[in-house]
């Protein structure tokens, strides 16, 4: 299983016959997500540096050891588009690794 397993695919014959293309990731509807009850022992804050911009996958690797958990950071911080909704100096809530594991039952 790869990191694109939930991404919709389609066939695009405009370049070559039968070429597979990936669709766009759909942002979760934040209004339908339950609010997490965060306490000081379930998260810490991280201030975004210029090297972090556009690389939320690397932040997920840094904090969780898994690039595929980038969406956890997006959901907790209500980031719809990590390419445009992040800026240098922004403070992100980073959930504790054990708390994330318990939430998603990894």
Residue, then its C-alpha position, 0 to 999 in steps of 0.5 A: x500500500x502506498x501513500x496514494x491509496x485513497x487518491x482517486x485515479x483516472x485514465x488520461x488518453x491525451x498523452x498516451x493511451x491508458x495513462x493513469x493520473x491521480x486526482x486531487x486530494x479532497x480536504x476534510x470538512x472541518x465542520x463535521x470533525x469532532x473537536x479534540x479535547x486537547x490538554x497540555x499533555x496531548x500536544x505541544x506547539x511548534x513554530x514554522x520555519x521557512x524550511x518547513x513551508x510546503x513540506x508538511x510531510x517532513x513535519x509529520x516525519x519529524x514528529x511521528x516518524x511517518x510522512x503519511x501522517x501529514x493530514x493529522x497536522x492539517x486536521x488539528x490546525x484546520x489547514x485546508x491547503x498546506x501550500x497556502x495556509x502556512x506561513x513562517x512564524x505560525x504556531x502549529x499544535x502538534x499532537x503527542x505521538x502516543x496520542x495520535x496512535x491511540x486516536x487512529x489505532x495504529 
